[in-house]
Amino acid sequence: MTATFQPDSPEQVVEAVTWALSSGTPLSVAGRGSKAAFGRPVAAAQGLSLAGLTGITLYEPEELVMQAGPGTGLAEIEAALAEKGQELAFEPADLGPLLGGPAAAGSIGGAVACNLAGPRRVKAGAARDHLLGFAAVSGRGELFHSGGRVVKNVTGYDLCKLLAGSFGTLGVMTTLTFKVLPRAEKTRTLLAYGLEAEAATALLCAAAGSPHEVSGLAHLPAAVAARSAVGRVADAGRPVTAIRIEGPGASVEYRLRALAALAGATAAETEELHSHNSRTLWREIRDVGLFGALGDRVVWRLSVAPTAGPATAAAVLAQLPGEAFLDWSGGLVWLALDGGDDAGAAVVRAALPGSGGHATLVRAPEAVRGRVPVFQPLAPALAALSARVKASFDPEGLLNPGRMYEGI
C-alpha cells in the first residue's frame, strides 16, 4: 500500500518534493484521488495528496475571479458561485461514477490538471482557457508562479496553458486563480427527434455556425437516450438531438424559435426542455452517465472534426460490440465498448479520420491501462518536445512518472 503525504501548506509541498528529490523517490500526485483511474498507472511508492490544500482564498464576484487551493471540492466552489449567480463556465465533468468512485468527489485542482470541460466547451472553451494564474512546486523542489488575477496579465510563457492538462507531471499546484462567469438567466434545450447521426450532425453544425450562440450540441441514439432521467428524452423511442440555448429570457426565446425553424427544415419533430430538465440532461451528457451499468466495458473519448464523428463511431461499432453518443456537434465521440485485452485500441485508433483526431482511453482496468497507450501516441518530434518540457520542470522524473506517456 502506497504511503501518502498530505501537506496543508505550500511550504510542506516544497518539503515533500525536496525529500523525494534527495531520496530519488517518485511521487504519485493527486488532488482528492477521484480520477486516479484516469491515465496510465503510476509506479510510485510514495503518494502526495493535495486534499489538505483546501479553501477559497479569494472571491471577487464583481471582478469575476476566484482563487482556491487545489484540493478544494468542485461542489464547494460551485455552491459559493451559485450564491452570487455565477458558475464555472467550462462545466467540468464529474467523472467519479464513470471511474468507479462516488459522485461529487472531484477537486478544482483535478479538473484543471485533467483540463476537463463539458458540453459548453463549444462556447466557453476548456479549463485551461479559464485558468488565470497558479502557484506550483516543480520537480526541482522550487515554488514558482505564473499569471495573475486578471485575464490580460501574461508575461513571458503562458504556463497556465502548459500546466492545465499535464496530469500532475510538470508541477504540484498549490494555488489556482481562475475566471468565473455569470450564470445564464434562462436555459432552454431544443430536442429534435428521429434524426440519424449524419443528419443530426448536419443540423448541429448548422446550429453551431448560426448567430444564435448555442452552448450545447449533442446527439443520442435511441438506446442511449432511453436511459435519461428526463421523460421527453427517455420516452422518445428514437434518436434525440439536443441543442442548448442560454442567456437573457427574451434572447433565449427568440433564438429558440429560430433554431426550431432550422430544425424544422429537416422535417424532424421538435420539443423543448425548460431549465430543470435541461440541467438534468446536460449533466448526464457531461458526466457520461447515459451508458448505464458498464460492467466490464471500457470507455473511449475521441476528438475529431465534427463532420467525421458519425462515420468514426460507425467504423468502430462495425467491428466491436458497444454503443456511442456524440457531443460538441459531433466533434466529441463517446464510446462504451467490449474491447477485449487491448480495450479495442487498435480498432479505435485505426478508425480515426485521416484528417486527424485523437483517442483517449478514459475507463479501463489498471492492467489494460498499463499496456495500452491511454493517450493518443505522439509523433516522434512532439514526443521529443514533450520529453524536453518534462525534463525542464522535473529533471529526475519524480512527478507522476509515466502517467500520460511511458518514460515521461
C-alpha positions, 0 to 999 in steps of 0.5 A: 500500500502506497504511503501518502503525504498530505501537506496543508501548506505550500511550504510542506509541498516544497518539503515533500518534493525536496525529500523525494528529490534527495531520496530519488523517490517518485511521487504519485500526485493527486488532488482528492484521488477521484480520477486516479483511474484516469491515465496510465498507472503510476509506479510510485511508492510514495503518494502526495495528496493535495486534499489538505490544500483546501479553501477559497482564498479569494472571491471577487464576484464583481471582478469575476475571479476566484482563487482556491487551493487545489484540493478544494471540492468542485461542489464547494466552489460551485455552491459559493458561485451559485450564491452570487449567480455565477458558475464555472463556465467550462462545466467540468465533468464529474467523472467519479461514477464513470471511474468507479468512485462516488459522485461529487468527489472531484477537486478544482485542482483535478479538473484543471490538471485533467483540463476537463470541460463539458458540453459548453466547451463549444462556447466557453472553451476548456479549463485551461482557457479559464485558468488565470494564474497558479502557484506550483512546486516543480520537480526541482523542489522550487515554488514558482508562479505564473499569471495573475488575477486578471485575464490580460496579465501574461508575461513571458510563457503562458504556463497556465496553458502548459500546466492545465492538462499535464496530469500532475507531471510538470508541477504540484499546484498549490494555488489556482486563480481562475475566471468565473462567469455569470450564470445564464438567466434562462436555459432552454434545450431544443430536442429534435427527434428521429434524426440519424447521426449524419443528419443530426450532425448536419443540423448541429453544425448548422446550429453551431455556425448560426448567430444564435450562440448555442452552448450545447450540441449533442446527439443520442441514439435511441438506446442511449437516450432511453436511459435519461432521467428526463421523460421527453428524452427517455420516452422518445423511442428514437434518436434525440438531438439536443441543442442548448440555448442560454442567456437573457429570457427574451434572447433565449426565446427568440433564438429558440424559435429560430433554431426550431425553424432550422430544425424544422427544415429537416422535417424532424419533430421538435420539443423543448426542455425548460431549465430543470430538465435541461440541467438534468440532461446536460449533466448526464451528457457531461458526466457520461452517465447515459451508458448505464451499468458498464460492467466490464466495458471500457470507455473511449473519448475521441476528438475529431472534426465534427463532420467525421464523428458519425462515420468514426463511431460507425467504423468502430461499432462495425467491428466491436460490440458497444454503443456511442453518443456524440457531443460538441456537434459531433466533434466529441465521440463517446464510446462504451465498448467490449474491447477485449485485452487491448480495450479495442485500441487498435480498432479505435485508433485505426478508425480515426479520420485521416484528417486527424483526431485523437483517442483517449482511453478514459475507463479501463482496468489498471492492467489494460491501462498499463499496456495500452497507450491511454493517450493518443501516441505522439509523433516522434518530434512532439514526443521529443518536445514533450520529453524536453518540457518534462525534463525542464520542470522535473529533471529526475522524473519524480512527478507522476512518472509515466502517467500520460506517456511511458518514460515521461 
